Each structure stands twice: as C-alpha cells, then as structure tokens.
Amino acid sequence: MSEAVIDDIVAVLPPLLNALEALGFFQRHLHPPAFATVMNAIGAPDEALQAAHAAIGKWPEQFAGLRERLDRACGETLAAFAGIREVERGNGDLIAVFRALRHVPRAQEALYPLAMQFPPVSSFFLNTANRENADLLSRLDVGASENTGIFHDHNEPGSRGGFSVYVPEDYTPERAMPLVMALHGGSGNGRGFLWSWLRDARSLGTILVAPTATGPTWALMGDDADTPNLMRILETVRSRWSIDASRMLLTGMSDGGTFSYVSGLDGASPFTHLAPVSATFHPLMAEMADAARLQGLPIFITHGKLDWMFPVQTARQTQAALATAGADVTYREIDDLSHTYPREINAELVQWLNAG
C-alpha cells in the first residue's frame, strides 16, 4: 500500500471512529427534554472528521474500492451530524433527529469490511470489554468466508419481509452457536437494527439475525403475517448454520419488543428465551398466552425510567403479570434510559441466554 494512502488512512480513522462513538452516545442518551445537554456532552467530533476527510488526496486506482468505503463511512457519519446540528439550530423536531440517525448504520455497514485490514476498526466492532482481547482479535482476523460475516437476504433499504444475518468470523460448523433474533422498532428495518447488536454478537460468539417486518411495523393487531415469516427466516438460517436449539433468543426494541411477546408467547414458538426492550404489553397477552408455554419460560425485561413512549409503570406491571403466570422473569430498569436502545444490555442478555 502506498505511503500516501497509509498516511491518509492513519489521519482519518481516529476522527471517524471518534465521531461514530459520539453518535452512539447520542443515540443511547437521547431524551427529548435533555437534547441540548446530550449535544453539549458529545462536543464537535464532526469538525475534526470534516477536516481530515477533506484533506485526503488522490489515491491510485487500485485502491478505489477501499477509498469508496472510507468516503461512504465518512459521508454517512457527517450526514448524521448535519441532521442533528440542524435540529440543534431550531430547524426540525424529534422525527428529523431519527431521520438523521438512519445514517449511522449505513456508515457502519460501509466501514465494517475494513475491520479485516485495520486493527482499530476491528476493535471498534467489539464491545468495550473485549477491545483488548488479543485471542479474540486473532481468531476474528481470518476474515469473512462464504459462510461467515454479514449477509442480506431481500433486505435492501425500503424493502419489507427480508432479513440480515451476522455469523462470527471464527464460526465452525462443529460448534453449534446460540442465536439472537433481534426485531427493530416501529418504522425501522433489520438491516439498520443489525448494528445495535453486531459488536456483542462478534465479541461473544453469537449468530445474529435481524429481520424486517412484512408491513410498516410488526403485526401487533389483526392478522399476524410476521410470525410465519420469522419461522421461515429461522428455518433458512438453521439449515445453513449450526444453531444451538437450547439457546435461541427472541428480542426486540419498542414495537419489536412488543412483538417478541406476541410471537414468543405462542405455544408453538421455538424460541427458548424472550427479551423485550422498551416494549409495551397488554395484560390480556398473559391471559391469552399458552399456559404451558409460560411455565418457567425465561423472560428478560429491560425498560428505561425515562421512557416517554411506554411509561415504566407498564413494564413493572408486565413483570408482575408474567411472574404470576409462571414465567421466570428477570427485570432490569435503567435510570437514565429514555425510549432508546441500551446497547450495554446486550452482553448481559447473552450471558443470561448462555446460562440456560
């Protein structure tokens, strides 16, 4: 690799990764009344990224693919910042913030293939506890093969009913892995939500499946077209990779969490564990659920004390209703969590799943 190319990469990677970490902090701590405080906390890492990206020179043609990925990762990151800065200036609302944040998973998707070439990128895509884990990093260093890495099946942006999969690079068919199926929130999609979980799946050796609802959101009312589609997706994944049938988690955020109740409490559900996050629940669900299915079923509920969409009292009542119905309920209430995804809970969920 030419010296000029290396110099450009060394100059742009730190501000790019810093800016993405700042956006991750912003996503996690976003709470409408505290918008200005969170903006103040992240500072202006976009300025350093803008300067470093603008300073990149012309690269030889053989590095065009690498350059395109780096440009896209920088561009999507800067677009996310531009959107939230616009709201900070008083132009736009919470919807505009969510729209701006759609650029974050696109930046990560562009950046991820560089993990095999650049150790700082590989470390970035691990959870904090494993970033210095030399043994893990060396196992993942083999890079993606035809059966590992990220796959998208009819899951282009804007499409419905498809799915994305991540299979850790150190996967071997001889060792059955646990599976996490993670359901996006309302109006989201699996291709974007995959990145809420990828660091932990990669760090902890879990196959990750992120489906997209067949409609605008999950089938919470009326005919359920989503459960049959989830079963189709699950069978597709299980036919290709070795999955530990005793460790299959159905989890989700917001509407996805609510649908993990709707689908996961069905007597025919193959999932061994349920983990709704920031979800809502109607007491009738417990009454209508298969009584035998509920007995001893491990359910891990995570909810934020600051949740403005589904007040925390709902989650407390849900815990009581499900425990009374015989489920084995773990309840985690997070003081500073609003209606956002608490990525820090993932490692605990995997540990809980692996404990049986």
Sequence and secondary structure as in RCSB ss.txt:
>XXXX:A:sequence
MSEAVIDDIVAVLPPLLNALEALGFFQRHLHPPAFATVMNAIGAPDEALQAAHAAIGKWPEQFAGLRERLDRACG
ETLAAFAGIREVERGNGDLIAVFRALRHVPRAQEALYPLAMQFPPVSSFFLNTANRENADLLSRLDVGASENTGI
FHDHNEPGSRGGFSVYVPEDYTPERAMPLVMALHGGSGNGRGFLWSWLRDARSLGTILVAPTATGPTWALMGDDA
DTPNLMRILETVRSRWSIDASRMLLTGMSDGGTFSYVSGLDGASPFTHLAPVSATFHPLMAEMADAARLQGLPIF
ITHGKLDWMFPVQTARQTQAALATAGADVTYREIDDLSHTYPREINAELVQWLNAG
>XXXX:A:secstr
  HHHHHHHHHHHHHHHHHHHHHHHHHHH  GGGHHHHHHHH  HHHHHHHHHHT     GGGHHHHHHHHHHHH
HHHHHHHHHHHHHTT   HHHHHHHHTHHHHHHHHHGGGGGT HHHHHHTS GGGTT HHHHHHHTT   TTSEE
EEES  TT  S EEEEE TT  TTS EEEEEEE  TT  HHHHHHHHHHHHHHHT EEEEE  SSSS   SSS  
HHHHHHHHHHHHHHHS EEEEEEEEEEETHHHHHHHHHHTSTT   SEEEEES    HHHHHHS HHHHTT EEE
EEEETT SSS HHHHHHHHHHHHHTT EEEEEEETT  SS  GGGHHHHHHHHHT 
